[in-house]
Amino acid sequence: MIVGSRGLLAAFALLLAAAAPLSAQQKFGYVDSRRIMQEIPGRAQAEAALRGEIDKLGAREKKMVDSLNVMMNAFERDSAKLTQPERVTRFTVLQQYDAQYRDTLEALQAEAQQLQQEALAPLFDQVRIALEDIRMAEGFAMIFDVGAQVNPIVAMDKNLDLSDRVIARIRTMPAATRTPAARPTATPAPKPAGPVTQPAGVGRKP
């Protein structure tokens, strides 16, 4: 259900480029955002906390899937003895519950994305601050990210790699803390009003 972390490194494109006034002798450096994110202090704790919250969302989704499966199984069991009006009524109930499930699933996915952004935002802030500190202290005109998805650099002097210095600077910072944003809670689906059978066109959920 969770949206994967794909695109997180791309966010560094906005964080890692810092320009200074041009001078006769410009000084450039680069970092590898992939390595920084692997070694940054606090990432394991942030990911562990995120997994716990995502697991809670998964449990809410599973509960709805189980209810939907129960309703469809009941429809299969009772189909032969249902009258046409009864079949239509229970099919309508099942359709309504299936629509509610899809709406709730979309809300849960959006909440998972928000949780992921909140968990990693403090780490991104630390990287940004460390980069700016090093850039200003050592007079770099610009710092590139060779770990970005689109990397125009094909050759480089490894002595210019500032990744170790960024990681060392982050280790001196206070632990990153997360400030959750207010999020609307997904509306729970109503309890089914009785057993229903599986209509045509509605597939079994995993």
C-alpha positions in Angstrom: 0.0 0.0 0.0 2.8 2.4 0.8 4.1 4.5 -1.8 7.8 3.5 -2.1 10.6 5.9 -1.3 11.2 6.6 -5.0 11.5 10.3 -5.6 13.0 11.0 -2.2 16.5 11.4 -3.6 15.1 13.7 -6.2 14.1 16.1 -3.4 17.8 16.7 -2.8 17.9 18.5 -6.1 16.2 21.4 -4.4 18.2 21.1 -1.2 21.8 20.5 -2.3 22.4 23.3 -4.8 23.6 26.5 -3.0 25.0 29.4 -5.0 27.3 32.2 -3.8 28.3 35.5 -5.5 30.6 34.7 -8.4 34.3 35.7 -8.0 37.4 35.5 -10.1 38.3 32.0 -8.6 35.2 30.0 -8.0 35.3 27.0 -5.7 33.1 24.0 -6.3 32.4 20.8 -4.4 30.0 17.9 -4.6 28.2 15.4 -2.4 26.6 12.0 -2.9 23.1 12.3 -1.4 22.6 8.5 -1.6 25.5 7.9 0.8 24.5 10.8 3.1 21.0 9.3 3.5 22.5 5.9 4.2 24.8 7.1 6.9 22.8 10.0 8.3 22.2 9.7 12.1 18.6 9.2 13.0 17.4 7.5 9.8 17.0 4.1 11.3 14.9 5.5 14.1 12.8 7.6 11.7 12.2 4.6 9.5 11.3 2.4 12.5 8.7 4.9 13.7 7.3 5.2 10.2 6.9 1.5 9.8 4.9 1.3 13.0 2.5 4.0 11.8 2.3 2.5 8.3 1.5 -0.9 9.9 -1.5 0.7 11.6 -2.8 2.0 8.3 -2.3 -1.5 6.8 -4.3 -3.0 9.6 -7.2 -0.6 8.9 -7.1 -1.6 5.2 -7.0 -5.3 6.0 -10.1 -5.0 8.2 -12.1 -3.5 5.4 -10.8 -6.2 2.9 -11.8 -8.9 5.3 -15.3 -7.5 5.7 -15.7 -7.2 1.9 -14.6 -10.8 1.4 -17.1 -11.9 4.0 -19.9 -10.1 2.2 -18.9 -11.7 -1.2 -18.6 -15.2 0.3 -22.1 -14.8 1.8 -23.4 -13.8 -1.6 -22.0 -16.9 -3.2 -23.4 -19.1 -0.4 -26.9 -17.6 -0.6 -27.2 -16.9 -4.3 -29.3 -19.9 -5.2 -32.0 -19.2 -2.7 -32.3 -15.5 -3.3 -35.2 -13.9 -5.2 -34.3 -11.4 -7.9 -35.3 -8.4 -5.7 -33.2 -9.7 -2.8 -30.3 -10.3 -5.2 -30.5 -6.7 -6.5 -30.8 -5.3 -2.9 -27.7 -7.1 -1.7 -25.8 -6.4 -4.8 -26.5 -2.7 -4.2 -25.2 -2.9 -0.6 -22.1 -4.7 -1.8 -21.5 -2.0 -4.4 -21.8 0.7 -1.8 -19.3 -1.0 0.5 -16.9 -1.6 -2.3 -17.0 2.1 -3.2 -16.5 3.0 0.4 -13.5 0.7 0.5 -11.9 2.3 -2.5 -12.4 5.8 -1.1 -10.9 4.8 2.2 -7.9 3.1 0.5 -7.2 6.3 -1.4 -7.3 8.3 1.9 -5.0 5.7 3.6 -2.5 6.0 0.7 -2.5 9.8 1.0 -2.0 9.5 4.7 1.0 7.1 4.2 2.6 9.6 1.8 2.1 12.4 4.4 3.6 10.3 7.1 6.7 9.5 5.0 7.2 13.2 4.2 6.9 14.1 7.9 9.4 11.4 8.9 12.1 12.4 6.5 11.6 16.2 6.6 13.8 16.7 9.7 16.6 14.7 8.1 16.4 16.8 4.9 16.6 20.0 7.0 19.8 18.7 8.7 21.4 18.0 5.3 20.4 21.5 4.1 21.8 23.2 7.2 25.0 21.2 7.1 25.6 22.0 3.4 25.0 25.7 3.9 27.4 25.7 6.9 30.2 24.0 4.9 29.6 26.2 1.9 29.8 29.4 3.8 32.7 28.3 6.1 34.9 27.1 3.2 33.8 29.5 0.5 32.2 27.2 -2.0 30.4 28.9 -4.8 28.3 25.8 -5.6 27.8 22.3 -4.3 26.6 19.6 -6.7 24.8 16.3 -5.9 26.2 13.4 -7.9 23.6 11.1 -6.3 20.6 12.8 -7.9 18.6 10.9 -10.5 19.7 13.3 -13.2 23.5 13.7 -13.0 25.2 15.9 -15.7 28.7 15.3 -14.2 30.7 12.6 -16.0 34.1 13.3 -14.5 35.2 14.8 -11.2 38.0 15.3 -8.7 37.2 13.0 -5.7 39.1 15.4 -3.5 36.1 17.8 -3.9 33.7 15.3 -2.4 32.2 16.9 0.7 29.9 14.0 1.7 32.1 13.0 4.7 32.2 16.6 5.9 28.4 16.9 5.6 27.9 13.7 7.5 30.4 14.7 10.2 28.6 18.1 10.5 25.2 16.4 10.9 26.6 14.2 13.7 27.3 17.3 15.8 23.6 18.5 15.5 20.9 17.7 17.9 18.8 14.7 17.0 16.2 15.5 14.3 12.7 15.7 15.7 9.5 15.3 13.8 6.5 17.6 14.0 3.4 15.8 12.7 1.0 17.8 10.7 -2.7 17.6 11.3 -4.3 15.1 8.9 -7.9 14.2 8.3 -8.8 10.7 9.5 -10.1 8.4 6.9 -13.9 7.8 7.4 -14.5 4.2 8.5 -16.8 2.2 6.3 -20.3 1.4 7.7 -20.8 -2.1 8.9 -22.6 -4.3 6.4 -26.3 -4.6 6.8 -26.4 -8.3 6.3 -24.8 -11.0 4.1 -24.5 -10.4 0.5 -23.4 -12.4 -2.5 -20.8 -11.6 -5.1 -22.1 -9.7 -8.1 -20.6 -9.9 -11.5 -17.8 -7.4 -12.1 -16.6 -7.2 -8.5 -13.3 -9.1 -8.0 -12.2 -10.7 -4.9 -9.8 -8.5 -2.9 -6.5 -10.1 -1.9 
